[in-house]
Protein backbone atom coordinates (compact mmCIF):
# COMPACT_ATOMS: atom_id res chain seq x y z
CA UNK A 1 0.00 0.00 0.00
CA UNK A 2 1.29 3.44 -0.78
CA UNK A 3 1.85 5.75 2.13
CA UNK A 4 -0.65 8.55 2.36
CA UNK A 5 0.63 11.98 3.33
CA UNK A 6 -1.39 13.98 5.82
CA UNK A 7 -2.74 17.33 4.64
CA UNK A 8 -0.81 20.39 5.79
CA UNK A 9 -3.43 21.68 8.33
CA UNK A 10 -3.53 18.28 10.04
CA UNK A 11 0.25 18.17 10.29
CA UNK A 12 0.34 21.72 11.66
CA UNK A 13 -2.07 20.74 14.45
CA UNK A 14 -0.59 17.30 15.09
CA UNK A 15 2.99 18.39 15.83
CA UNK A 16 2.17 20.86 18.67
CA UNK A 17 -0.37 18.42 20.10
CA UNK A 18 2.21 15.64 20.26
CA UNK A 19 4.82 18.00 21.70
CA UNK A 20 2.38 19.17 24.38
CA UNK A 21 1.49 15.58 25.21
CA UNK A 22 5.15 14.69 25.54
CA UNK A 23 5.76 17.60 27.91
CA UNK A 24 2.69 16.73 29.98
CA UNK A 25 3.77 13.11 30.34
CA UNK A 26 7.03 14.12 32.00
CA UNK A 27 5.09 14.86 35.21
CA UNK A 28 7.19 14.10 38.26
CA UNK A 29 10.12 12.49 36.47
CA UNK A 30 12.83 14.61 38.12
CA UNK A 31 12.28 13.60 41.74
CA UNK A 32 9.27 11.27 41.76
CA UNK A 33 5.76 11.75 43.05
CA UNK A 34 5.25 12.13 46.80
CA UNK A 35 4.22 8.77 48.25
CA UNK A 36 4.06 7.04 51.61
CA UNK A 37 4.73 3.44 52.58
CA UNK A 38 1.47 1.99 53.91
CA UNK A 39 1.42 -1.74 54.74
CA UNK A 40 4.69 -2.19 52.87
CA UNK A 41 3.49 -0.67 49.58
CA UNK A 42 4.07 2.86 48.33
CA UNK A 43 0.78 4.73 48.23
CA UNK A 44 0.59 7.96 46.20
CA UNK A 45 -0.23 11.05 48.23
CA UNK A 46 -2.83 12.31 45.75
CA UNK A 47 -4.85 9.12 46.15
CA UNK A 48 -4.58 9.25 49.92
CA UNK A 49 -5.67 12.91 49.85
CA UNK A 50 -8.66 12.04 47.69
CA UNK A 51 -9.78 9.25 49.99
CA UNK A 52 -9.45 11.45 53.08
CA UNK A 53 -11.28 14.27 51.27
CA UNK A 54 -14.15 11.92 50.36
CA UNK A 55 -14.31 10.81 53.99
CA UNK A 56 -14.36 14.48 55.04
CA UNK A 57 -17.31 15.16 52.73
CA UNK A 58 -19.18 12.16 54.12
CA UNK A 59 -18.49 13.23 57.71
CA UNK A 60 -19.64 16.77 56.91
CA UNK A 61 -22.90 15.42 55.48
CA UNK A 62 -23.47 13.24 58.56
CA UNK A 63 -22.85 16.22 60.84
CA UNK A 64 -25.33 18.32 58.85
CA UNK A 65 -27.98 15.59 59.17
CA UNK A 66 -27.39 14.99 62.90
CA UNK A 67 -27.53 18.68 63.81
CA UNK A 68 -30.53 19.43 61.61
CA UNK A 69 -28.60 21.85 59.40
CA UNK A 70 -29.39 19.71 56.35
CA UNK A 71 -32.84 21.27 56.07
CA UNK A 72 -31.38 24.80 56.16
CA UNK A 73 -28.43 24.44 53.79
CA UNK A 74 -29.23 24.78 50.08
CA UNK A 75 -27.21 22.76 47.55
CA UNK A 76 -26.00 20.23 50.13
CA UNK A 77 -24.08 18.21 47.56
CA UNK A 78 -22.06 21.23 46.48
CA UNK A 79 -21.38 22.27 50.08
CA UNK A 80 -20.25 18.78 51.12
CA UNK A 81 -18.07 18.39 48.02
CA UNK A 82 -16.47 21.79 48.71
CA UNK A 83 -15.72 20.72 52.29
CA UNK A 84 -14.24 17.46 51.00
CA UNK A 85 -12.06 19.33 48.51
CA UNK A 86 -10.81 21.66 51.25
CA UNK A 87 -9.94 18.68 53.45
CA UNK A 88 -8.15 16.97 50.54
CA UNK A 89 -6.15 20.11 49.72
CA UNK A 90 -5.09 20.55 53.35
CA UNK A 91 -3.99 16.89 53.49
CA UNK A 92 -2.11 17.29 50.19
CA UNK A 93 -0.35 20.48 51.25
CA UNK A 94 0.60 19.17 54.67
CA UNK A 95 1.74 15.83 53.24
CA UNK A 96 3.91 17.36 50.54
CA UNK A 97 5.46 19.93 52.88
CA UNK A 98 3.98 23.03 51.24
CA UNK A 99 1.55 23.95 54.01
CA UNK A 100 2.43 27.23 55.70
DONU-923790 format. One line per 3 residues: number of its first residue (from 1); their letters; for each residue x, y, z of N, C-alpha, C, CB. Coordinates in Angstrom, 1 decimal, m for minus. Glycine has a CB too. Layout:
BEGIN
NUM> A> X,Y,Z,X,Y,Z,X,Y,Z,X,Y,Z  ...
END
This chain:
BEGIN
1> XXX> 0.8,m1.2,0.0,0.0,0.0,0.0,0.9,1.2,0.0,m0.9,0.0,1.2  0.5,2.2,m0.8,1.3,3.4,m0.8,1.0,4.2,0.5,1.0,4.3,m2.0  2.0,4.9,0.9,1.9,5.8,2.1,1.1,7.0,1.8,3.2,6.1,2.8
4> XXX> 0.1,7.4,2.6,m0.7,8.6,2.4,m0.1,9.7,3.2,m2.1,8.3,2.7  0.2,10.8,2.6,0.6,12.0,3.3,m0.6,12.7,3.9,1.4,12.9,2.4  m0.4,13.2,5.2,m1.4,14.0,5.8,m1.5,15.4,5.2,m1.1,14.1,7.3
7> XXX> m2.7,16.0,5.1,m2.7,17.3,4.6,m2.0,18.3,5.6,m4.2,17.8,4.5  m1.6,19.4,5.0,m0.8,20.4,5.8,m1.5,20.9,7.1,m0.5,21.6,4.9  m2.8,21.2,7.1,m3.4,21.7,8.3,m3.4,20.6,9.4,m4.9,22.1,8.1
10> XXX> m3.6,19.3,9.0,m3.5,18.3,10.0,m2.1,18.2,10.6,m4.0,16.9,9.4  m1.1,18.2,9.8,0.3,18.2,10.3,0.6,19.3,11.2,1.2,18.1,9.1  0.1,20.5,10.9,0.3,21.7,11.7,m0.3,21.6,13.1,m0.2,23.0,11.0
13> XXX> m1.4,20.9,13.2,m2.1,20.7,14.4,m1.5,19.5,15.2,m3.6,20.6,14.3  m1.0,18.5,14.5,m0.6,17.3,15.1,0.8,17.5,15.8,m0.5,16.2,14.1  1.7,18.2,15.2,3.0,18.4,15.8,2.9,19.1,17.2,3.9,19.2,14.9
16> XXX> 2.2,20.2,17.3,2.2,20.9,18.7,1.4,20.0,19.7,1.5,22.2,18.6  0.4,19.3,19.2,m0.4,18.4,20.1,0.5,17.3,20.6,m1.6,17.8,19.4  1.3,16.7,19.8,2.2,15.6,20.3,3.3,16.2,21.2,2.8,14.9,19.1
19> XXX> 3.8,17.4,20.8,4.8,18.0,21.7,4.2,18.3,23.1,5.4,19.3,21.0  3.0,18.9,23.1,2.4,19.2,24.4,2.1,17.9,25.2,1.1,19.9,24.2  1.7,16.8,24.5,1.5,15.6,25.2,2.8,15.0,25.8,0.9,14.6,24.3
22> XXX> 3.9,15.1,25.0,5.2,14.7,25.5,5.6,15.5,26.7,6.2,14.8,24.5  5.4,16.8,26.7,5.8,17.6,27.9,4.9,17.3,29.1,5.7,19.1,27.6  3.6,17.0,28.9,2.7,16.7,30.0,3.0,15.4,30.6,1.2,16.8,29.5
25> XXX> 3.5,14.4,29.8,3.8,13.1,30.3,5.0,13.1,31.2,3.9,12.1,29.2  5.8,14.1,31.2,7.0,14.1,32.0,6.7,14.1,33.5,7.9,15.3,31.7  5.6,14.9,33.9,5.1,14.9,35.2,6.1,15.1,36.3,4.4,13.6,35.5
28> XXX> 6.3,14.0,37.1,7.2,14.1,38.3,8.5,13.3,38.0,6.5,13.6,39.5  9.0,13.3,36.8,10.1,12.5,36.5,11.4,12.9,37.1,10.3,12.5,35.0  11.6,14.2,37.6,12.8,14.6,38.1,13.1,14.1,39.5,12.9,16.1,38.1
31> XXX> 12.1,14.1,40.4,12.3,13.6,41.7,11.2,12.6,42.2,12.3,14.8,42.7  10.3,12.2,41.4,9.3,11.3,41.8,8.1,11.9,42.5,9.9,10.2,42.6  7.0,11.3,42.4,5.8,11.8,43.1,5.8,11.5,44.5,4.5,11.1,42.4
34> XXX> 5.3,12.4,45.4,5.2,12.1,46.8,4.4,10.9,47.1,4.7,13.4,47.6  5.0,10.0,47.9,4.2,8.8,48.2,4.7,8.3,49.6,4.5,7.7,47.2  3.8,7.5,50.3,4.1,7.0,51.6,4.0,5.5,51.6,3.1,7.6,52.6
37> XXX> 4.8,4.9,52.4,4.7,3.4,52.6,3.6,3.1,53.6,6.1,2.9,53.0  2.6,2.4,53.1,1.5,2.0,53.9,1.3,0.5,53.7,0.1,2.7,53.6  1.5,m0.3,54.8,1.4,m1.7,54.7,2.4,m2.3,53.8,0.0,m2.2,54.4
40> XXX> 3.6,m1.7,53.7,4.7,m2.2,52.9,4.6,m1.8,51.4,4.7,m3.6,53.0  3.6,m1.1,51.0,3.5,m0.7,49.6,3.5,0.9,49.5,2.2,m1.3,48.9  4.1,1.4,48.5,4.1,2.9,48.3,2.7,3.3,47.8,5.2,3.3,47.4
43> XXX> 2.1,4.2,48.5,0.8,4.7,48.2,0.9,6.2,47.8,m0.2,4.6,49.5  0.4,6.6,46.6,0.6,8.0,46.2,m0.2,8.9,47.1,0.2,8.1,44.7  0.4,10.1,47.3,m0.2,11.0,48.2,m1.5,11.6,47.7,0.7,12.2,48.5
46> XXX> m1.6,11.8,46.3,m2.8,12.3,45.8,m4.0,11.4,46.0,m2.6,12.6,44.3  m3.8,10.1,45.9,m4.9,9.1,46.2,m5.3,9.1,47.6,m4.4,7.7,45.7  m4.3,9.2,48.5,m4.6,9.3,49.9,m5.3,10.5,50.2,m3.3,9.2,50.7
49> XXX> m5.0,11.6,49.6,m5.7,12.9,49.8,m7.1,12.8,49.3,m4.9,14.1,49.1  m7.3,12.2,48.2,m8.7,12.0,47.7,m9.5,11.2,48.6,m8.6,11.4,46.3  m9.0,10.1,49.1,m9.8,9.3,50.0,m10.1,10.0,51.3,m9.0,8.0,50.3
52> XXX> m9.2,10.7,51.9,m9.4,11.4,53.1,m10.4,12.6,52.8,m8.1,12.0,53.7  m10.3,13.2,51.6,m11.3,14.3,51.3,m12.7,13.7,51.1,m10.8,14.9,50.0  m12.8,12.5,50.5,m14.2,11.9,50.4,m14.7,11.6,51.7,m14.1,10.7,49.5
55> XXX> m13.9,11.1,52.6,m14.3,10.8,54.0,m14.7,12.1,54.7,m13.2,10.1,54.8  m14.0,13.2,54.5,m14.4,14.5,55.0,m15.7,15.0,54.6,m13.3,15.5,54.7  m16.0,14.8,53.3,m17.3,15.2,52.7,m18.4,14.3,53.3,m17.3,15.0,51.2
58> XXX> m18.2,13.0,53.5,m19.2,12.2,54.1,m19.4,12.5,55.6,m18.7,10.7,54.0  m18.4,12.8,56.3,m18.5,13.2,57.7,m19.2,14.6,57.8,m17.1,13.3,58.4  m18.9,15.5,56.9,m19.6,16.8,56.9,m21.1,16.6,56.7,m19.1,17.7,55.8
61> XXX> m21.5,15.7,55.7,m22.9,15.4,55.5,m23.6,14.8,56.7,m23.1,14.5,54.3  m22.9,13.9,57.4,m23.5,13.2,58.6,m23.7,14.3,59.7,m22.6,12.1,59.0  m22.7,15.2,59.8,m22.9,16.2,60.8,m24.0,17.1,60.5,m21.5,17.1,60.9
64> XXX> m24.2,17.5,59.2,m25.3,18.3,58.8,m26.7,17.6,59.1,m25.2,18.7,57.4  m26.7,16.3,58.9,m28.0,15.6,59.2,m28.2,15.5,60.7,m27.9,14.2,58.5  m27.2,15.2,61.4,m27.4,15.0,62.9,m27.8,16.3,63.6,m26.1,14.4,63.5
67> XXX> m27.2,17.4,63.2,m27.5,18.7,63.8,m28.8,19.3,63.3,m26.4,19.6,63.7  m29.3,18.8,62.2,m30.5,19.4,61.6,m30.2,20.5,60.6,m31.4,20.0,62.7  m29.0,20.8,60.3,m28.6,21.8,59.4,m28.9,21.5,58.0,m27.1,22.2,59.5
70> XXX> m29.1,20.2,57.7,m29.4,19.7,56.3,m30.6,20.3,55.8,m29.5,18.2,56.3  m31.6,20.7,56.6,m32.8,21.3,56.1,m32.6,22.8,55.8,m34.0,21.1,57.1  m31.6,23.4,56.3,m31.4,24.8,56.2,m30.4,25.1,55.0,m30.9,25.4,57.4
73> XXX> m29.5,24.2,54.7,m28.4,24.4,53.8,m28.9,24.1,52.4,m27.2,23.6,54.2  m28.9,25.1,51.5,m29.2,24.8,50.1,m28.0,24.2,49.4,m29.7,26.1,49.3  m28.3,23.4,48.4,m27.2,22.8,47.5,m26.3,22.0,48.4,m26.4,23.8,46.8
76> XXX> m26.8,21.0,49.2,m26.0,20.2,50.1,m24.9,19.5,49.4,m26.9,19.3,50.9  m25.1,19.0,48.3,m24.1,18.2,47.6,m22.9,19.1,47.3,m24.6,17.6,46.3  m23.1,20.3,46.8,m22.1,21.2,46.5,m21.3,21.6,47.7,m22.6,22.5,45.8
79> XXX> m22.0,21.9,48.8,m21.4,22.3,50.1,m20.5,21.1,50.6,m22.4,22.7,51.1  m21.0,19.9,50.6,m20.2,18.8,51.1,m19.0,18.5,50.2,m21.1,17.5,51.2  m19.2,18.6,48.9,m18.1,18.4,48.0,m17.0,19.5,48.2,m18.5,18.4,46.5
82> XXX> m17.4,20.7,48.5,m16.5,21.8,48.7,m15.7,21.5,50.0,m17.2,23.2,48.8  m16.4,21.1,51.0,m15.7,20.7,52.3,m14.7,19.6,52.1,m16.8,20.3,53.4  m15.1,18.6,51.3,m14.2,17.5,51.0,m13.0,17.9,50.2,m15.0,16.4,50.2
85> XXX> m13.2,18.8,49.3,m12.1,19.3,48.5,m11.1,20.1,49.4,m12.5,20.2,47.3  m11.7,20.9,50.3,m10.8,21.7,51.2,m10.0,20.7,52.1,m11.7,22.6,52.1  m10.6,19.7,52.6,m9.9,18.7,53.4,m8.8,18.0,52.6,m10.9,17.6,54.0
88> XXX> m9.1,17.6,51.4,m8.1,17.0,50.5,m7.0,17.9,50.2,m8.8,16.5,49.2  m7.2,19.2,50.0,m6.1,20.1,49.7,m5.3,20.3,51.0,m6.7,21.5,49.2  m5.9,20.4,52.1,m5.1,20.6,53.4,m4.2,19.3,53.6,m6.0,20.8,54.6
91> XXX> m4.8,18.1,53.3,m4.0,16.9,53.5,m2.9,16.9,52.5,m4.9,15.6,53.3  m3.1,17.3,51.2,m2.1,17.3,50.2,m1.0,18.3,50.5,m2.7,17.7,48.8  m1.4,19.5,50.9,m0.4,20.5,51.3,0.5,20.1,52.5,m1.0,21.8,51.5
94> XXX> m0.2,19.6,53.5,0.6,19.2,54.7,1.4,17.9,54.4,m0.3,18.9,55.9  1.0,17.0,53.6,1.7,15.8,53.2,2.9,16.1,52.3,0.9,14.8,52.6  2.8,17.1,51.5,3.9,17.4,50.5,4.9,18.4,51.1,3.4,17.8,49.2
97> XXX> 4.6,19.0,52.3,5.5,19.9,52.9,5.3,21.4,52.4,6.8,19.5,52.7  4.2,21.7,51.7,4.0,23.0,51.2,3.0,23.8,52.1,3.5,23.0,49.8  2.5,23.3,53.2,1.6,23.9,54.0,2.3,25.0,54.9,0.8,22.9,54.9
100> X> 1.8,26.2,54.9,2.4,27.2,55.7,2.3,26.9,57.1,1.9,28.6,55.4
END
